[in-house]
């Protein structure tokens, strides 16, 4: 029976997931990948270590599936977008990979804003640069690490590094090619874009572009030895994980809003023409002549994870020990908190925000009688509010009549219902556990001819989906709270730089 392998690498975990050709998940294996933080605002990882962890996960997933590796007809990877993975001219890693949580380029972004580079980039490339964009990171390396800059041979994204490790070929796909250096109108690389960022001499380092389902090579002998895959197994180009998640839940098509509540708040629609606005990025969709419009910020479920790690460590340890779910353990606290009114509002800006990199998280309205459940409810509500900030922006530019929600937190019915109430829209949660990995598998299956196109999903997603209808009373109440949430954030904007400066005070 044919099967497909989808690889999904996030910011902390790399996963290998095997699917039957009908879309049934056969097995999944995970490995944590260490984040390196050598200095404040630096978030990196060892590239060789990432590949070793991924290879181990692939070998385990094959063993757990009970299928022969020869049944795997195609492989594709997806991974976190933005950030930077460099190879030198000998195709060797050139320093650590840089994750999309990195924010070392703040001063560059401030200068680009003053000098009009951000405004020009929006008009040319369809998106403003940001602190973890390849354009900003390369400009930082040019300024601070000129020797490293001079040795750049290939500019890759994370999934392109994994594809190189699998098949030994350098390249990218349309979705990843458009993260910094393409003309939004032509959807092709632009020398003008490179020149705008002061990176004109790097044209040679831009990777060749393939369709996400294009077969770009086969598993090498070395990769086969490390992973247990059969040498020569076809490898597809793969795609950006934002796009892969949308594709994996049936949301990568016009008229549908796909929402991913993961480390990042991701909110995305597909359009038949480019529409440019500073509130979203207009990038290439999978197919030529379509654009993927994404309003995002690093301000979603990572805040929930932080809360669990910081304030629920004992319960987390107990859950790990007895195999129970930490979400179920805390369910009663959340349910009780949802049933009572609260003055507590949380801004989920622990790792970033739509308000710029100076913004920080905060609880406002905290009282002595509030319990942990009230704080957790506020965190979940703040996450949903941050998504609404982006969704409201997209509503100004696009029409959509369906919302599909994915991400680990979407498995919590109370959280999914909160999204429906906050957005005041029906929200569909499909039974897709590994949406991004399946999006990659769809590309691999299309590449080897098992599917007519990436849109020919073999699953009947709606047959097993849950649709959450908004409660009109709760929607009105949450709308009032969202208005206050925004007014508080606006008031704090002038103070966030001063708050940030407290960390720079010398004690000498």
N, C-alpha and C positions, 0 to 999 in steps of 0.2 A: 504494500500500500504506500503510495507516495506521501512524503511529508516535507515540511519546509522549516527552516530555522530562521527565527528572527532574533537579532541581538539588539538589546536596548541598554544603552549606557547613560545613566543620569549623573548627578553631581556627587553622589556618595556610593551608589551601587551599580554594578554592571550585571546584566541578566542575559541568560540564554534561554529561549523558549522554543520548544518544538510543537508544531501544529500538524494535525492531519490535514489532508488536502481539502476536507470539508469544513475546515476552520476549528475543529475540536482541539483544544489544548491538550497535549500529551504529557508534557513535563516542563518544569521550569527550575533553573538553578541560579543562585545569586552569589555574588561575592562583593564584599565591601571594598571600596577603593579609598585609600587614605588621602585626605586632603592635607596639603602642606601649606602652612601659613608662616613663612619665615619672617614676615614683617606685617604690621597693620596694613590692611587693605590688599595684601597679596594672598591670593587663593590659587594654589597650583596642585599639580599631581605629577608623579613620575610616569612618563609615557610607557616605558618598558614594563613597569609594574601593572599598569592598566591592561596591557596586552596579556600578561601572564594570568591575571585574575580572570579576564574574559575567556582565555583558553581553558582554564580550569572549569569555569562555569559551563562551557560548551561540552566538555568531556563528561561532566556530571549529568547534564541534561540528556545527552544521548544514552547514557547508561540507565537513567531513570525511566526513559520512555519505553524500554522493552523492545525497541525497534533496532534493526540493523542500520548502521551509518550509511550503507549503500542505498537505503530508502529515501535519504534526504536528497531531493532533486534541485534545491536551490537555497542560497543563503543571502541575507541582506542585513545590514546594520543600520540602526538609527542611534542618535546620541544628542546630548545637549548642544544647542546652537550657540553661536557667538563664542567668545573665548578664542584661544589660539594654540595651534599645534604645529610647530615648525620642523622642517627637515632641512639639513644642509645639502650641498650639491652632491654628496655621496649617498643621499637618502637615509641619513642617520638622524635620530632626534637631536634637535638643536636646543638644549635646555629643557626644562620641565614644561608640560602643557599648562596653559592658563585657563582657568575655569571662568564661566560667565558670572560668578559671584565676585570676581576680582574688581577692585575699584581704585587701582593705583593711579589712574589717568585723570583724576579730578581736575588738576591744574590745567591740563591740556584741553579738557572740555570747556573750562571757564574761558580760556584764551580763544578757542574756536567760536564760542558764543559771542564774545566781544567783537571778534574780527569778521563775523558774518559767515564763517565756514559752515556752521550748523544750518543756517537758512539756505545757503546754496546747495548743501548736500541733500536737504529735503527735496528741493526742486529737481535735482538731477537724479538722485538714486531712489527717491520715494520714501526716504526715512531719515530722521536725524541721527547722527552718531550718538553713542552713549558710552559710559565708562568702560564697559567690557566689549565694545565693538572691536573687530579686528583692525579697523582704521586707527582707532585711538591707541590700542595696544602696540601696534607697529610703530606709530609715531613716538610712543614712550620708549620703545627699545632703541629706535634711532637716536634719541636724545641721550639716553642713560647707559645704553649698552652698544655703542657703535661697532665694536668688534663682532658681536653676535649679529647685529643687523647686516654687516657686510658678508656674512656667511650664509644668509638665507637662500635656500635653493627652492623650497616649495612651501606654500602657505596652505595649511589644511585646517579643517574643522575636526572635531573629535571622531565622528563616524568615518571620516576619510582616513584617519590614522588606522582605525580598526580594519577598514577595507584593505588598506595597504598591507597590514599584517597578515590578512587572510589570503590575498591574491597577488601581492607584490606589485600592484599597479598604482600609480599616482593619479588622482583625479577627484572630482566631486560630482554632484548632481545639480539640477536647476535650482532646487529650493535652497541649497546651501551656498551656491554661487552668488546668490543675490543678497547676502547678508551685509555687504558693504560697498562693492565695487562695480555694480551693474547699473546701466542706464534704465530707469524705470519704464521708459517708453519702448525701447528695443528689446529689453530683457537680456541683453548681452553685456559682457565686460566693457568697461569704459576707461580709456586712458585718461580722459578728463577727470574722472572720479579719483583715480590714483593721484593725479597732479594736484587736485584740490586739497588732498590731505598731506601733500609734500612727500608722496611715496612713489613718484613716477618711475623710478628705476626698478620697481618690483614687478613690472609687467611680466617678466620671464617666470616669476614664481607663482603666478596664478594657475591653479590646477585646471586641466582640461575638463569640460562639462559634458555629462551624459544625462539621459533621461533616468529618472529614479529606478525604473524597471529595466534599464539597459544592462546586459550582461557584460561585465568589464574584465572578466578573466575567470580563472578557476583556482580552487584552493591549492596552494603550493605544497610541495613535499614537506617542508619544514612546518607549515601550519597544520598539515594533516597529522604529523607526528605529535604536535603539542595538544591538539584538540580532539583527536579521534575521528575527525571527518575524513571522508575519502578524498585522496588527491584528485584534483580535477573537478570537484563539485562546483557547479556554476555559482558565481558571486555576482549579485546585482549591485548597482551603484548605491542604492539606499537613499535616505532622505533625512532632513532635519526632524528632530523628535516632536516639535510642535505640529508639523504637518502630519507626521506619522500617527500621532495620537488622534488627530481629527479624522484621518482616513480610517483608523482602526475602529472608530465608533460610528462610521457612516456619516461623518460631518463635513468631509472635504468636498463640498458642492454648494453652488449658489442657493440662497434661501434658507440655509441652516447656520445657526450660530453654534460653534463648538467651544466649550468652556473646559479648560483643564485646570483643576485645583491641585497643583503639585507644589514643588519648590517655588515655581513662578506662578503668578496669576496670568493665565493665558486665555485670551478671548479672541476668536478668529472667524472670519467669513471669507468666502471666495467670491470674486467679482469678475465680470467679463471685460472690465476696463480698469485702467489704473486710476485710483482716486487718492489724492495726496493731502495729508493733514498731519500736523505735528503730533497729534494724539495717537497715531498708529503708524506702523511700518507697512509699507506696500511692497511686498516681495513677490518673487515668482511662485506661482502655484506649480503643481506637478506637470500640468499640460501647458504647452505654449499657448499664448493668447488668453491665459487666465492669470489672475493675480491673487495672492494670499495676503489678506489685510489683517494684521495682528496688533492688538492693543495689549501690552504686557508690562509687568513689573515684578521684581523679585519679592512679592509681598502676599504670598498665599499660604499654603499648608505648612511651609517651613516654620511659621509662627506657632502652629499647633504642635509640631514636633519639638520645638524649643520649650513650650509649656510642659509637655510630658517629660522631657529630659530634666527640666529644672525643678518642677514642682510635684512631679509624680514618680520620682525615681524608685521609691520603695515599691509602689504598685507595679511599675514596669518590671522590676526584678522578679516579683512574685508571679506575674503573668508569664514571664519567660520560663520560670521554674516549673509551673504546673500546666503550661500549654494553653492557658486561657487567653482571651483577647483583652488587652488594656482598654479598648474602646467600650467593650461590654462592661468592664469593671467600673468605668466612669459614667456609664449610661444613666444610672439612677441620679447621680449628681446633676448631670446636664438636664435631664427631664424635669427634676425639681426646680432648677433654675429657670427653665423656660416657662414654668407655670406662674412665676411671680415677677412683678415689675421691678425694674432696676435702673438706677442712675448711671450704671457703669458702662463706659464706652472705651473701646480699645482701638488704637491706630496700629495696624499690623506692619510697621515699617522697620522691623528688626534688621532686615538685610537690604532694604531699598524701598522705593516708593514711586508713585507717579508725580510726586512733588519735588523730585530732585534728590541728589545723593546726600544732602545735608539733613534731610528729614530723619527723625528717629521715632521709635515706637513709644507709646505711652498708654497708661490707664488713666482715664479721667472720670471723676465722680465716684472714686473708691471710698467706701465707708467701713467703719469698724465692724458692722454686722454682715458685711458681704462674706460669703464662703468661697471655697475654691471652685465650686460649681458655677457660681456667678461669674468668676473671672474667666473660666473656660468658655462659658456661654458668650461672654463679651469677645473673647478671642475669635471664636467661630463666626460671630456676627461681623466683627471687623474684617475678617477675610472675605466674607460675602459682600460687604460694603465696598471693599477695594475692587473686587470683580465688577460690581455695578458701576463704579467710576469709569471703567474701561468700556463696559457694555453700553452705557449711556452715550459715550463718544461714538461708538460704532453705529448706534441707532441714528445718529445725525447724518451718517453717510450712506447707510445701506439698509435694505429691507430684509427681514428674516421673520419667519413664522414658526420656527422650531428651535429649541435649545437642547443641545445634547451635552451632558455633563459627565466628565470622567476625572480620574485622580483617586488616590486611596481614600480620601475623606468622603467621596461620593457614595461609598458603601454604607455610610452612616445615614439611616433614613431621616433623622432629625436635621442633619446638615443639608441633605438634599432638599428637604421641605423648606428649610430656611432660604436656600437659593431661589426656589420658586416664589416665595413670599417677598424676598428682597428685590428680585427682578420683576415681579408681578407678571410672570410668564410661565406657561407650563414647561416643566423641565423633565427631559427623558434621560434615565440612567439605564444603559444597556448592560447586559451580563457579560461584559468584556473585561476580564481581569487584567490582561496585559495588552492594552490598546496600542501603544506605540510599537511593541514587538510584532503585533499582528499586522500593523500597517507596513512594517518592513517585510514581513512574510508575504503580504499581498504583492509587493514589488518583485520579490524573488519568484513567486509563482507566475506572475505575468511575464517576467523575463524568460522563463523556460517554457511558456506556452500552456500552462495549466489553467490560466484565466485569460479571458479575452482582453481585459484591461484591469487597471487597479481598482476601478469602480465596480467590477463584477465580483462583489463579495459573496462567497458561497453560503454565508449564514443568513438566517432570517432573524435579524436583530430585533425587530419590533415584537416578534412573537414572545420573547422572554423579557422584554424591557419593562421597567416600572416608570409610570408617568406621574409626576407630582404636580397637582394643580394648585395654583396660589390661593391662599385663604385671604379673601378681600379685606377682612377686618385686620388681620395681621399685616397685610401688605400696606394698609394705610398707616398703622402704627410704626412699622419699620421705615416707611417713607419719612415720617416725622423725625425718627432717630437718625436716619441717613442725612437729613438736612443739617441737624446739629453736629453730626460727625464731620461734615464738610466745613461748617462754620468754625469749628474748633481748629481743624487743620489749617484753614486759611489764617486764623489768628496766630497760630504757632509758626507760620512760615518765616516771619521776620525774626523770630527768636531762635530757630534751629541752628543757624550759623554760630550764634553766641553759645548755645549749648554744646555744639561740637567743639568749639574752641577751648572748652574746659579741659579736654583731654590733652591739649597742647601746652598747658600751663607748666612751666618749669618749677621743680622743687629744689633747684640748686641754690 
